[in-house]
Amino acid sequence: MPASLAELVYPDGSPSLYCPSSGRLVCSNEEGFDPHAAHSPHLRFVVDWIGQVFAVSPEMLPEDQQAYQQQLLKLLADGSTRFSNHNEMIAACLKVMPASCLVFEVLDPPSGSSDGEIAYFGFDLAPTLLKRVQLEEVVIEEYNEEYDDD
């Protein structure tokens, strides 16, 4: 069973977004998403309003989650060349993520953002012993060269 997608629509600007499992702040309505912050251990990836992609390195995750995270990173890194839009990319991501995963599709950018209207926040809600995760920007060329043999 693939992961689930939940659409969140905010016509007057999005409020702060919190992890549905840990309650930890993921994206502030005033500051936006901070890729350098220590995040909820359930957060797996973010595609922000301007199309930047951030994800957790598979090596940071428990062994049973590393394989799908590696596939997920490859899809996210190939996104601009393999898919015609973000909807197709996220649909492919949902297919490789387990049923314990949930992706929020957040419509309406925070104030000040004029480049996009949709952001995606992917979570794995399975129980975890991790205390926090760090996301890194997905760099297409570097990632694909590193994992080409997969």
C-alpha positions in Angstrom: 0.0 0.0 0.0 1.5 3.4 -1.0 1.8 6.4 1.1 -1.1 8.9 1.5 -1.4 12.4 0.2 -3.3 15.1 2.1 -4.1 18.4 0.4 -4.1 21.4 2.7 -5.6 24.6 1.2 -5.1 28.0 2.9 -6.6 30.8 0.8 -5.4 33.5 3.2 -1.8 32.3 3.6 -0.7 29.1 5.4 -0.4 28.9 9.1 2.6 27.3 10.7 2.9 23.6 9.9 3.8 21.0 12.6 4.7 17.4 12.4 1.5 15.3 12.7 3.3 12.8 15.0 5.8 14.7 17.1 4.2 18.2 17.1 7.5 19.8 16.3 7.5 22.9 14.1 8.3 22.2 10.5 7.5 25.4 8.7 6.7 28.7 10.4 4.1 31.1 8.9 6.5 34.0 9.6 9.9 32.5 8.8 9.0 29.7 6.4 11.0 26.4 6.2 14.4 26.4 7.8 16.5 23.7 6.2 19.3 24.2 8.7 17.1 23.4 11.8 17.0 20.1 13.5 13.6 18.7 12.5 11.1 16.1 13.6 12.4 12.6 13.3 9.4 11.8 11.1 10.2 14.5 8.4 11.7 12.9 5.2 11.6 15.6 2.5 10.4 19.1 1.7 9.8 20.6 -1.8 9.3 24.3 -1.0 7.3 26.9 -2.7 10.1 27.9 -5.1 10.9 24.3 -6.0 14.0 23.7 -3.8 14.2 20.2 -2.6 15.5 19.1 0.8 15.7 15.5 2.1 17.1 13.4 4.8 20.1 11.3 3.8 19.3 7.6 3.9 22.3 6.9 6.2 20.6 9.0 8.9 17.6 6.6 9.0 17.0 3.2 10.5 18.0 0.3 8.2 14.4 -0.6 7.4 13.8 3.0 6.0 17.0 3.5 4.1 16.0 1.6 0.9 12.8 3.6 0.2 14.6 6.9 1.2 17.3 6.2 -1.3 14.6 5.6 -4.0 12.8 8.7 -2.9 16.0 10.8 -3.2 16.6 9.5 -6.7 13.0 10.5 -7.7 13.3 13.9 -6.2 16.7 14.5 -7.8 15.4 13.4 -11.2 12.3 15.5 -10.8 13.0 18.4 -13.2 14.1 16.1 -16.0 12.0 13.0 -15.5 8.6 14.5 -14.7 6.6 17.3 -16.4 5.5 18.7 -13.1 5.6 18.3 -9.3 2.3 16.4 -9.2 3.8 13.6 -11.3 7.0 13.6 -9.2 5.0 13.4 -5.9 2.8 10.6 -7.3 5.9 8.6 -8.1 7.3 9.3 -4.6 4.1 8.1 -3.0 4.4 4.7 -4.7 7.9 4.0 -3.2 7.0 5.3 0.3 5.4 2.8 2.7 1.9 3.0 4.1 3.2 4.7 7.2 4.1 7.8 5.2 2.0 10.9 4.7 2.7 13.8 2.3 1.1 17.1 2.8 0.5 19.2 -0.3 0.2 22.7 1.0 -1.5 25.2 -1.3 -0.9 29.0 -1.1 2.6 30.2 -0.4 3.6 32.1 2.7 3.5 35.9 2.4 6.2 37.3 0.2 6.6 34.2 -2.0 5.6 34.8 -5.6 7.4 32.0 -7.4 5.1 29.1 -6.5 1.8 28.1 -5.0 2.4 24.5 -3.7 4.9 23.0 -1.2 5.2 19.4 -0.2 6.2 18.0 3.2 6.8 14.2 3.4 6.6 12.3 6.8 7.1 8.8 7.9 4.8 8.3 10.9 6.2 4.9 11.9 7.6 4.8 15.5 11.2 5.8 15.6 14.0 6.0 18.2 15.5 9.0 16.3 15.4 12.3 18.2 15.7 14.6 15.2 16.8 14.7 11.6 18.8 17.1 9.5 17.7 17.8 5.9 20.1 18.6 3.1 19.4 20.3 -0.2 19.1 17.7 -3.0 21.7 18.5 -5.6 20.7 16.7 -8.8 24.1 16.1 -10.4 25.9 15.0 -7.2 23.1 12.7 -6.0 22.7 10.9 -9.3 26.4 10.3 -9.7 26.7 8.9 -6.2 23.8 6.5 -6.7 24.0 5.7 -10.4 24.8 2.0 -9.8 21.5 1.4 -8.0 
